[in-house]
Amino acid sequence: MRMMSEPLGAPSPRMLAVAAGGGSAALLAGALFFQALGFAPCELCILQRWPHAAAAVLAVAIAALGFRRALAALGLIAALLAVAFAAYHTGVEQGWWAGPAACSGGLGDLGAVSTEELLSRIRGAQVVRCDQPAWVFLGLSMAAWNAILSALLAGLWALSLRRSAR
């Protein structure tokens, strides 16, 4: 039954959840497109993809099974994790905090290692850096855009839950 405060034709909770998961799938496709163009992902870029993959799978489940609050709640959690990972990555890029040593240029305490150990660390160091944006649009890196878009998708998941509670 339509609530009086809801406009006629307002999206159902199921439609909102599927749209949110579809947005995650689109962000994943965009990441793969950039990768195909030669923008190799860093360790944090890869980490940001997992919550989107989970949200997309949850949306497929909701599309197939119908709206389930538990699935939508998991979708919201996945979207919030995507926001958190992307915001963390943005902070690493901006120098607000340190990133993982494996992709932010850190080699640990250089005074406490032998020459052989140092050479081993250098050879094993990842080439793709997490603290240097590979691409910037309108002053924002891919990680920053991911944080913004993921927050919007989290809003859709939350709205689907809110609508289902009525």
C-alpha positions in Angstrom: 0.0 0.0 0.0 1.3 3.4 -0.9 1.9 5.8 2.0 0.4 9.3 1.6 3.8 10.9 2.0 5.2 8.8 -0.9 4.8 10.2 -4.4 2.9 8.0 -6.8 5.4 5.8 -8.7 8.0 6.0 -5.9 10.6 3.3 -6.3 10.0 0.2 -4.3 12.5 -1.1 -1.7 13.4 -3.9 -4.2 14.0 -1.4 -7.0 16.2 0.8 -4.8 18.3 -2.2 -3.6 18.7 -3.5 -7.2 19.7 0.0 -8.3 22.2 0.3 -5.5 23.7 -3.0 -6.4 23.6 -2.1 -10.1 25.6 1.0 -9.2 28.2 -1.1 -7.5 28.4 -3.3 -10.6 28.9 -0.2 -12.7 31.7 1.0 -10.5 33.3 -2.4 -10.8 32.9 -2.2 -14.6 34.5 1.2 -14.6 37.4 0.0 -12.5 38.0 -2.9 -15.0 37.7 -0.4 -17.9 40.4 1.8 -16.4 42.5 -1.3 -15.8 42.1 -2.3 -19.4 43.2 1.2 -20.4 46.5 0.5 -18.6 45.8 2.1 -15.2 47.1 -0.8 -13.0 45.3 -0.9 -9.6 47.2 -0.6 -6.4 46.6 -2.8 -3.3 44.0 -0.4 -1.9 42.2 -0.1 -5.3 41.8 -3.9 -5.3 40.5 -3.8 -1.7 37.8 -1.3 -2.7 36.4 -3.7 -5.3 35.4 -6.4 -2.8 32.5 -4.6 -1.1 31.1 -3.6 -4.5 31.2 -7.2 -5.7 29.4 -8.2 -2.5 26.7 -5.5 -3.0 26.2 -6.5 -6.7 25.7 -10.2 -5.7 23.3 -9.1 -2.9 21.3 -7.1 -5.5 21.1 -10.1 -7.8 19.7 -12.1 -4.9 17.1 -9.4 -4.1 16.2 -9.3 -7.8 15.7 -13.0 -7.9 14.2 -13.7 -4.5 12.4 -10.5 -3.8 13.3 -7.8 -1.2 14.7 -9.2 2.1 15.6 -6.8 4.8 18.6 -8.9 5.9 20.1 -8.9 2.3 19.5 -5.1 2.1 21.2 -4.6 5.4 24.2 -6.6 4.2 24.2 -4.4 1.0 24.2 -1.3 3.2 27.2 -2.7 5.2 29.0 -3.5 2.0 28.4 0.0 0.6 29.6 1.6 3.9 32.7 -0.6 3.7 33.3 0.7 0.2 33.0 4.3 1.5 35.4 3.5 4.4 38.0 1.8 2.1 37.8 4.6 -0.5 38.0 7.4 2.1 41.0 5.7 3.7 42.7 5.4 0.2 41.9 9.1 -0.5 43.6 10.0 2.8 46.6 8.0 1.9 46.8 9.8 -1.5 46.4 13.2 0.2 49.1 12.4 2.8 46.6 12.7 5.7 47.8 9.3 7.1 50.2 6.5 6.2 49.1 3.8 3.9 50.3 0.2 3.8 54.0 -0.1 3.6 53.7 -2.5 0.6 52.3 0.2 -1.6 53.2 3.5 0.0 56.9 3.5 -0.4 57.8 2.3 3.1 60.6 -0.2 3.4 60.5 -0.3 7.2 63.5 0.5 9.5 66.4 0.6 7.1 69.0 0.8 9.9 68.0 -2.5 11.3 68.3 -4.6 8.1 71.2 -6.2 6.3 72.1 -5.2 2.7 70.7 -8.5 1.4 67.4 -8.0 3.3 67.2 -4.4 2.0 67.7 -5.6 -1.6 65.1 -8.3 -1.1 62.6 -5.8 0.1 63.3 -3.5 -2.8 63.0 -6.3 -5.3 59.7 -7.4 -3.7 58.3 -3.9 -3.5 55.1 -3.4 -5.4 55.4 -1.0 -8.4 51.9 0.4 -8.2 51.8 3.0 -5.4 48.8 3.6 -3.2 49.8 7.2 -2.3 50.0 8.6 -5.8 46.7 8.9 -7.7 46.9 7.4 -11.2 44.1 9.6 -12.6 42.4 12.8 -11.4 39.1 14.3 -12.7 37.8 17.7 -11.5 40.5 17.6 -8.8 39.4 14.3 -7.3 41.2 10.9 -7.7 39.5 7.7 -8.5 39.5 6.8 -4.8 37.8 10.1 -3.9 35.1 9.5 -6.7 34.6 6.0 -5.4 34.0 7.4 -1.9 31.5 9.9 -3.1 29.6 7.4 -5.4 29.7 4.7 -2.7 28.2 7.1 -0.2 25.3 7.7 -2.7 24.9 3.9 -3.1 24.8 3.5 0.7 22.1 6.1 0.7 20.1 4.0 -1.8 20.5 0.9 0.3 19.4 2.8 3.5 16.4 4.2 1.6 15.4 0.7 0.6 15.5 -0.4 4.2 13.5 2.7 5.3 10.9 2.2 2.7 10.6 -1.5 3.6 9.9 -0.6 7.2 6.6 1.2 6.3 
